[in-house]
Amino acid sequence: MLSFNTFIERRKKMKAMRTVKRFLMDQKGTETVEWAIIIGLIAVGAIAFIALIGPWVTTQFKNLATALGV
């Protein structure tokens, strides 16, 4: 026969297992996380692109200023 404490401990473990299972099966926030990852990748790509073309743009403006005699 189970003691009362053993029964309570088993019940707590079962409740914890149900909570973990419910969390793992929940799909509500998945789409939000996916969009956040996509937006993050786009932002990183944009920053990298701007950093790469920055020196070229600076050179083009300097050449234009020189050609205009500014």
mmCIF file of the N, C-alpha and C atoms, coordinates in Angstrom:
data_MODEL
# 
_entry.id   MODEL 
# 
loop_
_atom_site.group_PDB 
_atom_site.id 
_atom_site.type_symbol 
_atom_site.label_atom_id 
_atom_site.label_alt_id 
_atom_site.label_comp_id 
_atom_site.label_asym_id 
_atom_site.label_entity_id 
_atom_site.label_seq_id 
_atom_site.pdbx_PDB_ins_code 
_atom_site.Cartn_x 
_atom_site.Cartn_y 
_atom_site.Cartn_z 
_atom_site.occupancy 
_atom_site.B_iso_or_equiv 
_atom_site.pdbx_formal_charge 
_atom_site.auth_seq_id 
_atom_site.auth_comp_id 
_atom_site.auth_asym_id 
_atom_site.auth_atom_id 
_atom_site.pdbx_PDB_model_num 
ATOM 1   N N  . MET A 1 1  ? 0.836  -1.174 0.000   1.00 0.00 ? 1  MET A N  1 
ATOM 2   C CA . MET A 1 1  ? 0.000  0.000  0.000   1.00 0.00 ? 1  MET A CA 1 
ATOM 3   C C  . MET A 1 1  ? 0.885  1.243  0.000   1.00 0.00 ? 1  MET A C  1 
ATOM 4   N N  . LEU A 1 2  ? 0.475  2.254  -0.766  1.00 0.00 ? 2  LEU A N  1 
ATOM 5   C CA . LEU A 1 2  ? 1.241  3.488  -0.868  1.00 0.00 ? 2  LEU A CA 1 
ATOM 6   C C  . LEU A 1 2  ? 1.001  4.373  0.341   1.00 0.00 ? 2  LEU A C  1 
ATOM 7   N N  . SER A 1 3  ? 2.078  4.990  0.785   1.00 0.00 ? 3  SER A N  1 
ATOM 8   C CA . SER A 1 3  ? 1.910  5.963  1.855   1.00 0.00 ? 3  SER A CA 1 
ATOM 9   C C  . SER A 1 3  ? 1.404  7.266  1.244   1.00 0.00 ? 3  SER A C  1 
ATOM 10  N N  . PHE A 1 4  ? 0.911  8.116  2.059   1.00 0.00 ? 4  PHE A N  1 
ATOM 11  C CA . PHE A 1 4  ? 0.372  9.388  1.591   1.00 0.00 ? 4  PHE A CA 1 
ATOM 12  C C  . PHE A 1 4  ? 1.453  10.234 0.925   1.00 0.00 ? 4  PHE A C  1 
ATOM 13  N N  . ASN A 1 5  ? 2.658  10.255 1.510   1.00 0.00 ? 5  ASN A N  1 
ATOM 14  C CA . ASN A 1 5  ? 3.770  11.045 0.943   1.00 0.00 ? 5  ASN A CA 1 
ATOM 15  C C  . ASN A 1 5  ? 4.171  10.520 -0.426  1.00 0.00 ? 5  ASN A C  1 
ATOM 16  N N  . THR A 1 6  ? 4.206  9.196  -0.577  1.00 0.00 ? 6  THR A N  1 
ATOM 17  C CA . THR A 1 6  ? 4.561  8.596  -1.862  1.00 0.00 ? 6  THR A CA 1 
ATOM 18  C C  . THR A 1 6  ? 3.507  8.957  -2.908  1.00 0.00 ? 6  THR A C  1 
ATOM 19  N N  . PHE A 1 7  ? 2.255  8.916  -2.515  1.00 0.00 ? 7  PHE A N  1 
ATOM 20  C CA . PHE A 1 7  ? 1.165  9.277  -3.414  1.00 0.00 ? 7  PHE A CA 1 
ATOM 21  C C  . PHE A 1 7  ? 1.299  10.725 -3.880  1.00 0.00 ? 7  PHE A C  1 
ATOM 22  N N  . ILE A 1 8  ? 1.588  11.622 -2.954  1.00 0.00 ? 8  ILE A N  1 
ATOM 23  C CA . ILE A 1 8  ? 1.741  13.043 -3.277  1.00 0.00 ? 8  ILE A CA 1 
ATOM 24  C C  . ILE A 1 8  ? 2.931  13.255 -4.219  1.00 0.00 ? 8  ILE A C  1 
ATOM 25  N N  . GLU A 1 9  ? 4.034  12.579 -3.939  1.00 0.00 ? 9  GLU A N  1 
ATOM 26  C CA . GLU A 1 9  ? 5.225  12.713 -4.791  1.00 0.00 ? 9  GLU A CA 1 
ATOM 27  C C  . GLU A 1 9  ? 4.932  12.238 -6.209  1.00 0.00 ? 9  GLU A C  1 
ATOM 28  N N  . ARG A 1 10 ? 4.263  11.108 -6.337  1.00 0.00 ? 10 ARG A N  1 
ATOM 29  C CA . ARG A 1 10 ? 3.918  10.585 -7.667  1.00 0.00 ? 10 ARG A CA 1 
ATOM 30  C C  . ARG A 1 10 ? 2.998  11.558 -8.396  1.00 0.00 ? 10 ARG A C  1 
ATOM 31  N N  . ARG A 1 11 ? 2.066  12.110 -7.657  1.00 0.00 ? 11 ARG A N  1 
ATOM 32  C CA . ARG A 1 11 ? 1.122  13.043 -8.268  1.00 0.00 ? 11 ARG A CA 1 
ATOM 33  C C  . ARG A 1 11 ? 1.841  14.302 -8.764  1.00 0.00 ? 11 ARG A C  1 
ATOM 34  N N  . LYS A 1 12 ? 2.807  14.802 -7.990  1.00 0.00 ? 12 LYS A N  1 
ATOM 35  C CA . LYS A 1 12 ? 3.595  15.968 -8.406  1.00 0.00 ? 12 LYS A CA 1 
ATOM 36  C C  . LYS A 1 12 ? 4.393  15.658 -9.670  1.00 0.00 ? 12 LYS A C  1 
ATOM 37  N N  . LYS A 1 13 ? 4.988  14.462 -9.716  1.00 0.00 ? 13 LYS A N  1 
ATOM 38  C CA . LYS A 1 13 ? 5.771  14.075 -10.888 1.00 0.00 ? 13 LYS A CA 1 
ATOM 39  C C  . LYS A 1 13 ? 4.885  13.964 -12.120 1.00 0.00 ? 13 LYS A C  1 
ATOM 40  N N  . MET A 1 14 ? 3.704  13.381 -11.961 1.00 0.00 ? 14 MET A N  1 
ATOM 41  C CA . MET A 1 14 ? 2.785  13.248 -13.083 1.00 0.00 ? 14 MET A CA 1 
ATOM 42  C C  . MET A 1 14 ? 2.333  14.618 -13.583 1.00 0.00 ? 14 MET A C  1 
ATOM 43  N N  . LYS A 1 15 ? 2.070  15.532 -12.660 1.00 0.00 ? 15 LYS A N  1 
ATOM 44  C CA . LYS A 1 15 ? 1.656  16.874 -13.037 1.00 0.00 ? 15 LYS A CA 1 
ATOM 45  C C  . LYS A 1 15 ? 2.787  17.584 -13.789 1.00 0.00 ? 15 LYS A C  1 
ATOM 46  N N  . ALA A 1 16 ? 4.014  17.429 -13.308 1.00 0.00 ? 16 ALA A N  1 
ATOM 47  C CA . ALA A 1 16 ? 5.167  18.037 -13.972 1.00 0.00 ? 16 ALA A CA 1 
ATOM 48  C C  . ALA A 1 16 ? 5.338  17.454 -15.372 1.00 0.00 ? 16 ALA A C  1 
ATOM 49  N N  . MET A 1 17 ? 5.154  16.157 -15.509 1.00 0.00 ? 17 MET A N  1 
ATOM 50  C CA . MET A 1 17 ? 5.290  15.510 -16.812 1.00 0.00 ? 17 MET A CA 1 
ATOM 51  C C  . MET A 1 17 ? 4.199  16.001 -17.772 1.00 0.00 ? 17 MET A C  1 
ATOM 52  N N  . ARG A 1 18 ? 2.981  16.177 -17.276 1.00 0.00 ? 18 ARG A N  1 
ATOM 53  C CA . ARG A 1 18 ? 1.895  16.696 -18.114 1.00 0.00 ? 18 ARG A CA 1 
ATOM 54  C C  . ARG A 1 18 ? 2.200  18.124 -18.557 1.00 0.00 ? 18 ARG A C  1 
ATOM 55  N N  . THR A 1 19 ? 2.737  18.922 -17.642 1.00 0.00 ? 19 THR A N  1 
ATOM 56  C CA . THR A 1 19 ? 3.072  20.311 -17.974 1.00 0.00 ? 19 THR A CA 1 
ATOM 57  C C  . THR A 1 19 ? 4.152  20.362 -19.051 1.00 0.00 ? 19 THR A C  1 
ATOM 58  N N  . VAL A 1 20 ? 5.174  19.541 -18.926 1.00 0.00 ? 20 VAL A N  1 
ATOM 59  C CA . VAL A 1 20 ? 6.251  19.495 -19.922 1.00 0.00 ? 20 VAL A CA 1 
ATOM 60  C C  . VAL A 1 20 ? 5.697  19.023 -21.256 1.00 0.00 ? 20 VAL A C  1 
ATOM 61  N N  . LYS A 1 21 ? 4.865  17.996 -21.233 1.00 0.00 ? 21 LYS A N  1 
ATOM 62  C CA . LYS A 1 21 ? 4.281  17.471 -22.471 1.00 0.00 ? 21 LYS A CA 1 
ATOM 63  C C  . LYS A 1 21 ? 3.423  18.541 -23.143 1.00 0.00 ? 21 LYS A C  1 
ATOM 64  N N  . ARG A 1 22 ? 2.609  19.253 -22.376 1.00 0.00 ? 22 ARG A N  1 
ATOM 65  C CA . ARG A 1 22 ? 1.762  20.311 -22.919 1.00 0.00 ? 22 ARG A CA 1 
ATOM 66  C C  . ARG A 1 22 ? 2.623  21.410 -23.539 1.00 0.00 ? 22 ARG A C  1 
ATOM 67  N N  . PHE A 1 23 ? 3.715  21.760 -22.863 1.00 0.00 ? 23 PHE A N  1 
ATOM 68  C CA . PHE A 1 23 ? 4.624  22.789 -23.381 1.00 0.00 ? 23 PHE A CA 1 
ATOM 69  C C  . PHE A 1 23 ? 5.245  22.356 -24.705 1.00 0.00 ? 23 PHE A C  1 
ATOM 70  N N  . LEU A 1 24 ? 5.676  21.095 -24.784 1.00 0.00 ? 24 LEU A N  1 
ATOM 71  C CA . LEU A 1 24 ? 6.316  20.598 -25.996 1.00 0.00 ? 24 LEU A CA 1 
ATOM 72  C C  . LEU A 1 24 ? 5.329  20.459 -27.156 1.00 0.00 ? 24 LEU A C  1 
ATOM 73  N N  . MET A 1 25 ? 4.099  20.204 -26.860 1.00 0.00 ? 25 MET A N  1 
ATOM 74  C CA . MET A 1 25 ? 3.090  20.023 -27.902 1.00 0.00 ? 25 MET A CA 1 
ATOM 75  C C  . MET A 1 25 ? 2.458  21.344 -28.344 1.00 0.00 ? 25 MET A C  1 
ATOM 76  N N  . ASP A 1 26 ? 2.665  22.413 -27.591 1.00 0.00 ? 26 ASP A N  1 
ATOM 77  C CA . ASP A 1 26 ? 2.053  23.708 -27.893 1.00 0.00 ? 26 ASP A CA 1 
ATOM 78  C C  . ASP A 1 26 ? 2.681  24.305 -29.149 1.00 0.00 ? 26 ASP A C  1 
ATOM 79  N N  . GLN A 1 27 ? 1.862  24.685 -30.104 1.00 0.00 ? 27 GLN A N  1 
ATOM 80  C CA . GLN A 1 27 ? 2.347  25.251 -31.359 1.00 0.00 ? 27 GLN A CA 1 
ATOM 81  C C  . GLN A 1 27 ? 2.034  26.737 -31.493 1.00 0.00 ? 27 GLN A C  1 
ATOM 82  N N  . LYS A 1 28 ? 1.471  27.348 -30.479 1.00 0.00 ? 28 LYS A N  1 
ATOM 83  C CA . LYS A 1 28 ? 1.024  28.739 -30.574 1.00 0.00 ? 28 LYS A CA 1 
ATOM 84  C C  . LYS A 1 28 ? 2.164  29.715 -30.843 1.00 0.00 ? 28 LYS A C  1 
ATOM 85  N N  . GLY A 1 29 ? 3.259  29.586 -30.142 1.00 0.00 ? 29 GLY A N  1 
ATOM 86  C CA . GLY A 1 29 ? 4.349  30.543 -30.278 1.00 0.00 ? 29 GLY A CA 1 
ATOM 87  C C  . GLY A 1 29 ? 5.362  30.198 -31.347 1.00 0.00 ? 29 GLY A C  1 
ATOM 88  N N  . THR A 1 30 ? 5.198  29.047 -31.984 1.00 0.00 ? 30 THR A N  1 
ATOM 89  C CA . THR A 1 30 ? 6.182  28.584 -32.955 1.00 0.00 ? 30 THR A CA 1 
ATOM 90  C C  . THR A 1 30 ? 6.302  29.542 -34.130 1.00 0.00 ? 30 THR A C  1 
ATOM 91  N N  . GLU A 1 31 ? 5.177  29.989 -34.655 1.00 0.00 ? 31 GLU A N  1 
ATOM 92  C CA . GLU A 1 31 ? 5.207  30.877 -35.807 1.00 0.00 ? 31 GLU A CA 1 
ATOM 93  C C  . GLU A 1 31 ? 5.874  32.204 -35.466 1.00 0.00 ? 31 GLU A C  1 
ATOM 94  N N  . THR A 1 32 ? 5.648  32.696 -34.278 1.00 0.00 ? 32 THR A N  1 
ATOM 95  C CA . THR A 1 32 ? 6.260  33.946 -33.845 1.00 0.00 ? 32 THR A CA 1 
ATOM 96  C C  . THR A 1 32 ? 7.779  33.802 -33.795 1.00 0.00 ? 32 THR A C  1 
ATOM 97  N N  . VAL A 1 33 ? 8.244  32.694 -33.264 1.00 0.00 ? 33 VAL A N  1 
ATOM 98  C CA . VAL A 1 33 ? 9.690  32.455 -33.187 1.00 0.00 ? 33 VAL A CA 1 
ATOM 99  C C  . VAL A 1 33 ? 10.281 32.351 -34.586 1.00 0.00 ? 33 VAL A C  1 
ATOM 100 N N  . GLU A 1 34 ? 9.584  31.670 -35.483 1.00 0.00 ? 34 GLU A N  1 
ATOM 101 C CA . GLU A 1 34 ? 10.083 31.541 -36.854 1.00 0.00 ? 34 GLU A CA 1 
ATOM 102 C C  . GLU A 1 34 ? 10.210 32.911 -37.526 1.00 0.00 ? 34 GLU A C  1 
ATOM 103 N N  . TRP A 1 35 ? 9.200  33.760 -37.357 1.00 0.00 ? 35 TRP A N  1 
ATOM 104 C CA . TRP A 1 35 ? 9.257  35.099 -37.934 1.00 0.00 ? 35 TRP A CA 1 
ATOM 105 C C  . TRP A 1 35 ? 10.375 35.922 -37.312 1.00 0.00 ? 35 TRP A C  1 
ATOM 106 N N  . ALA A 1 36 ? 10.584 35.773 -36.025 1.00 0.00 ? 36 ALA A N  1 
ATOM 107 C CA . ALA A 1 36 ? 11.668 36.504 -35.357 1.00 0.00 ? 36 ALA A CA 1 
ATOM 108 C C  . ALA A 1 36 ? 13.022 36.086 -35.919 1.00 0.00 ? 36 ALA A C  1 
ATOM 109 N N  . ILE A 1 37 ? 13.192 34.803 -36.168 1.00 0.00 ? 37 ILE A N  1 
ATOM 110 C CA . ILE A 1 37 ? 14.456 34.313 -36.744 1.00 0.00 ? 37 ILE A CA 1 
ATOM 111 C C  . ILE A 1 37 ? 14.637 34.867 -38.153 1.00 0.00 ? 37 ILE A C  1 
ATOM 112 N N  . ILE A 1 38 ? 13.580 34.848 -38.956 1.00 0.00 ? 38 ILE A N  1 
ATOM 113 C CA . ILE A 1 38 ? 13.667 35.365 -40.324 1.00 0.00 ? 38 ILE A CA 1 
ATOM 114 C C  . ILE A 1 38 ? 14.011 36.853 -40.326 1.00 0.00 ? 38 ILE A C  1 
ATOM 115 N N  . ILE A 1 39 ? 13.338 37.616 -39.489 1.00 0.00 ? 39 ILE A N  1 
ATOM 116 C CA . ILE A 1 39 ? 13.608 39.057 -39.417 1.00 0.00 ? 39 ILE A CA 1 
ATOM 117 C C  . ILE A 1 39 ? 15.034 39.312 -38.937 1.00 0.00 ? 39 ILE A C  1 
ATOM 118 N N  . GLY A 1 40 ? 15.492 38.519 -37.977 1.00 0.00 ? 40 GLY A N  1 
ATOM 119 C CA . GLY A 1 40 ? 16.870 38.651 -37.506 1.00 0.00 ? 40 GLY A CA 1 
ATOM 120 C C  . GLY A 1 40 ? 17.880 38.382 -38.605 1.00 0.00 ? 40 GLY A C  1 
ATOM 121 N N  . LEU A 1 41 ? 17.629 37.351 -39.413 1.00 0.00 ? 41 LEU A N  1 
ATOM 122 C CA . LEU A 1 41 ? 18.539 37.041 -40.517 1.00 0.00 ? 41 LEU A CA 1 
ATOM 123 C C  . LEU A 1 41 ? 18.530 38.141 -41.571 1.00 0.00 ? 41 LEU A C  1 
ATOM 124 N N  . ILE A 1 42 ? 17.360 38.690 -41.847 1.00 0.00 ? 42 ILE A N  1 
ATOM 125 C CA . ILE A 1 42 ? 17.282 39.798 -42.806 1.00 0.00 ? 42 ILE A CA 1 
ATOM 126 C C  . ILE A 1 42 ? 18.056 41.006 -42.284 1.00 0.00 ? 42 ILE A C  1 
ATOM 127 N N  . ALA A 1 43 ? 17.910 41.300 -41.007 1.00 0.00 ? 43 ALA A N  1 
ATOM 128 C CA . ALA A 1 43 ? 18.628 42.445 -40.422 1.00 0.00 ? 43 ALA A CA 1 
ATOM 129 C C  . ALA A 1 43 ? 20.137 42.235 -40.492 1.00 0.00 ? 43 ALA A C  1 
ATOM 130 N N  . VAL A 1 44 ? 20.602 41.037 -40.170 1.00 0.00 ? 44 VAL A N  1 
ATOM 131 C CA . VAL A 1 44 ? 22.036 40.750 -40.237 1.00 0.00 ? 44 VAL A CA 1 
ATOM 132 C C  . VAL A 1 44 ? 22.527 40.880 -41.672 1.00 0.00 ? 44 VAL A C  1 
ATOM 133 N N  . GLY A 1 45 ? 21.747 40.371 -42.628 1.00 0.00 ? 45 GLY A N  1 
ATOM 134 C CA . GLY A 1 45 ? 22.121 40.480 -44.037 1.00 0.00 ? 45 GLY A CA 1 
ATOM 135 C C  . GLY A 1 45 ? 22.186 41.924 -44.499 1.00 0.00 ? 45 GLY A C  1 
ATOM 136 N N  . ALA A 1 46 ? 21.206 42.724 -44.077 1.00 0.00 ? 46 ALA A N  1 
ATOM 137 C CA . ALA A 1 46 ? 21.197 44.134 -44.462 1.00 0.00 ? 46 ALA A CA 1 
ATOM 138 C C  . ALA A 1 46 ? 22.397 44.873 -43.879 1.00 0.00 ? 46 ALA A C  1 
ATOM 139 N N  . ILE A 1 47 ? 22.712 44.616 -42.633 1.00 0.00 ? 47 ILE A N  1 
ATOM 140 C CA . ILE A 1 47 ? 23.863 45.263 -41.995 1.00 0.00 ? 47 ILE A CA 1 
ATOM 141 C C  . ILE A 1 47 ? 25.161 44.859 -42.694 1.00 0.00 ? 47 ILE A C  1 
ATOM 142 N N  . ALA A 1 48 ? 25.279 43.575 -43.020 1.00 0.00 ? 48 ALA A N  1 
ATOM 143 C CA . ALA A 1 48 ? 26.483 43.105 -43.715 1.00 0.00 ? 48 ALA A CA 1 
ATOM 144 C C  . ALA A 1 48 ? 26.596 43.757 -45.096 1.00 0.00 ? 48 ALA A C  1 
ATOM 145 N N  . PHE A 1 49 ? 25.477 43.847 -45.803 1.00 0.00 ? 49 PHE A N  1 
ATOM 146 C CA . PHE A 1 49 ? 25.476 44.456 -47.136 1.00 0.00 ? 49 PHE A CA 1 
ATOM 147 C C  . PHE A 1 49 ? 25.887 45.922 -47.067 1.00 0.00 ? 49 PHE A C  1 
ATOM 148 N N  . ILE A 1 50 ? 25.318 46.644 -46.124 1.00 0.00 ? 50 ILE A N  1 
ATOM 149 C CA . ILE A 1 50 ? 25.651 48.070 -45.970 1.00 0.00 ? 50 ILE A CA 1 
ATOM 150 C C  . ILE A 1 50 ? 27.125 48.237 -45.600 1.00 0.00 ? 50 ILE A C  1 
ATOM 151 N N  . ALA A 1 51 ? 27.622 47.361 -44.733 1.00 0.00 ? 51 ALA A N  1 
ATOM 152 C CA . ALA A 1 51 ? 29.035 47.441 -44.340 1.00 0.00 ? 51 ALA A CA 1 
ATOM 153 C C  . ALA A 1 51 ? 29.949 47.150 -45.528 1.00 0.00 ? 51 ALA A C  1 
ATOM 154 N N  . LEU A 1 52 ? 29.521 46.249 -46.406 1.00 0.00 ? 52 LEU A N  1 
ATOM 155 C CA . LEU A 1 52 ? 30.351 45.904 -47.562 1.00 0.00 ? 52 LEU A CA 1 
ATOM 156 C C  . LEU A 1 52 ? 30.351 47.006 -48.623 1.00 0.00 ? 52 LEU A C  1 
ATOM 157 N N  . ILE A 1 53 ? 29.210 47.658 -48.856 1.00 0.00 ? 53 ILE A N  1 
ATOM 158 C CA . ILE A 1 53 ? 29.173 48.675 -49.912 1.00 0.00 ? 53 ILE A CA 1 
ATOM 159 C C  . ILE A 1 53 ? 29.535 50.069 -49.402 1.00 0.00 ? 53 ILE A C  1 
ATOM 160 N N  . GLY A 1 54 ? 29.666 50.216 -48.094 1.00 0.00 ? 54 GLY A N  1 
ATOM 161 C CA . GLY A 1 54 ? 29.997 51.523 -47.523 1.00 0.00 ? 54 GLY A CA 1 
ATOM 162 C C  . GLY A 1 54 ? 31.232 52.171 -48.119 1.00 0.00 ? 54 GLY A C  1 
ATOM 163 N N  . PRO A 1 55 ? 32.365 51.478 -48.168 1.00 0.00 ? 55 PRO A N  1 
ATOM 164 C CA . PRO A 1 55 ? 33.567 52.088 -48.756 1.00 0.00 ? 55 PRO A CA 1 
ATOM 165 C C  . PRO A 1 55 ? 33.391 52.425 -50.238 1.00 0.00 ? 55 PRO A C  1 
ATOM 166 N N  . TRP A 1 56 ? 32.677 51.601 -50.972 1.00 0.00 ? 56 TRP A N  1 
ATOM 167 C CA . TRP A 1 56 ? 32.443 51.875 -52.388 1.00 0.00 ? 56 TRP A CA 1 
ATOM 168 C C  . TRP A 1 56 ? 31.619 53.148 -52.557 1.00 0.00 ? 56 TRP A C  1 
ATOM 169 N N  . VAL A 1 57 ? 30.580 53.306 -51.755 1.00 0.00 ? 57 VAL A N  1 
ATOM 170 C CA . VAL A 1 57 ? 29.734 54.506 -51.830 1.00 0.00 ? 57 VAL A CA 1 
ATOM 171 C C  . VAL A 1 57 ? 30.554 55.748 -51.478 1.00 0.00 ? 57 VAL A C  1 
ATOM 172 N N  . THR A 1 58 ? 31.381 55.648 -50.452 1.00 0.00 ? 58 THR A N  1 
ATOM 173 C CA . THR A 1 58 ? 32.226 56.775 -50.058 1.00 0.00 ? 58 THR A CA 1 
ATOM 174 C C  . THR A 1 58 ? 33.149 57.181 -51.203 1.00 0.00 ? 58 THR A C  1 
ATOM 175 N N  . THR A 1 59 ? 33.752 56.199 -51.855 1.00 0.00 ? 59 THR A N  1 
ATOM 176 C CA . THR A 1 59 ? 34.635 56.470 -52.988 1.00 0.00 ? 59 THR A CA 1 
ATOM 177 C C  . THR A 1 59 ? 33.867 57.138 -54.125 1.00 0.00 ? 59 THR A C  1 
ATOM 178 N N  . GLN A 1 60 ? 32.663 56.667 -54.402 1.00 0.00 ? 60 GLN A N  1 
ATOM 179 C CA . GLN A 1 60 ? 31.855 57.246 -55.480 1.00 0.00 ? 60 GLN A CA 1 
ATOM 180 C C  . GLN A 1 60 ? 31.519 58.711 -55.185 1.00 0.00 ? 60 GLN A C  1 
ATOM 181 N N  . PHE A 1 61 ? 31.162 59.016 -53.949 1.00 0.00 ? 61 PHE A N  1 
ATOM 182 C CA . PHE A 1 61 ? 30.842 60.403 -53.604 1.00 0.00 ? 61 PHE A CA 1 
ATOM 183 C C  . PHE A 1 61 ? 32.089 61.286 -53.670 1.00 0.00 ? 61 PHE A C  1 
ATOM 184 N N  . LYS A 1 62 ? 33.240 60.758 -53.249 1.00 0.00 ? 62 LYS A N  1 
ATOM 185 C CA . LYS A 1 62 ? 34.480 61.541 -53.354 1.00 0.00 ? 62 LYS A CA 1 
ATOM 186 C C  . LYS A 1 62 ? 34.823 61.822 -54.804 1.00 0.00 ? 62 LYS A C  1 
ATOM 187 N N  . ASN A 1 63 ? 34.660 60.822 -55.664 1.00 0.00 ? 63 ASN A N  1 
ATOM 188 C CA . ASN A 1 63 ? 34.912 61.020 -57.105 1.00 0.00 ? 63 ASN A CA 1 
ATOM 189 C C  . ASN A 1 63 ? 33.965 62.039 -57.697 1.00 0.00 ? 63 ASN A C  1 
ATOM 190 N N  . LEU A 1 64 ? 32.696 61.969 -57.295 1.00 0.00 ? 64 LEU A N  1 
ATOM 191 C CA . LEU A 1 64 ? 31.715 62.936 -57.788 1.00 0.00 ? 64 LEU A CA 1 
ATOM 192 C C  . LEU A 1 64 ? 32.059 64.344 -57.310 1.00 0.00 ? 64 LEU A C  1 
ATOM 193 N N  . ALA A 1 65 ? 32.451 64.492 -56.056 1.00 0.00 ? 65 ALA A N  1 
ATOM 194 C CA . ALA A 1 65 ? 32.824 65.811 -55.532 1.00 0.00 ? 65 ALA A CA 1 
ATOM 195 C C  . ALA A 1 65 ? 34.045 66.348 -56.265 1.00 0.00 ? 65 ALA A C  1 
ATOM 196 N N  . THR A 1 66 ? 35.004 65.476 -56.556 1.00 0.00 ? 66 THR A N  1 
ATOM 197 C CA . THR A 1 66 ? 36.193 65.893 -57.290 1.00 0.00 ? 66 THR A CA 1 
ATOM 198 C C  . THR A 1 66 ? 35.815 66.343 -58.704 1.00 0.00 ? 66 THR A C  1 
ATOM 199 N N  . ALA A 1 67 ? 34.935 65.565 -59.349 1.00 0.00 ? 67 ALA A N  1 
ATOM 200 C CA . ALA A 1 67 ? 34.520 65.891 -60.727 1.00 0.00 ? 67 ALA A CA 1 
ATOM 201 C C  . ALA A 1 67 ? 33.745 67.208 -60.758 1.00 0.00 ? 67 ALA A C  1 
ATOM 202 N N  . LEU A 1 68 ? 32.985 67.504 -59.720 1.00 0.00 ? 68 LEU A N  1 
ATOM 203 C CA . LEU A 1 68 ? 32.225 68.746 -59.658 1.00 0.00 ? 68 LEU A CA 1 
ATOM 204 C C  . LEU A 1 68 ? 33.080 69.925 -59.195 1.00 0.00 ? 68 LEU A C  1 
ATOM 205 N N  . GLY A 1 69 ? 34.274 69.632 -58.694 1.00 0.00 ? 69 GLY A N  1 
ATOM 206 C CA . GLY A 1 69 ? 35.169 70.669 -58.224 1.00 0.00 ? 69 GLY A CA 1 
ATOM 207 C C  . GLY A 1 69 ? 34.767 71.232 -56.888 1.00 0.00 ? 69 GLY A C  1 
ATOM 208 N N  . VAL A 1 70 ? 34.142 70.414 -56.076 1.00 0.00 ? 70 VAL A N  1 
ATOM 209 C CA . VAL A 1 70 ? 33.697 70.864 -54.751 1.00 0.00 ? 70 VAL A CA 1 
ATOM 210 C C  . VAL A 1 70 ? 34.808 70.659 -53.758 1.00 0.00 ? 70 VAL A C  1 
# 
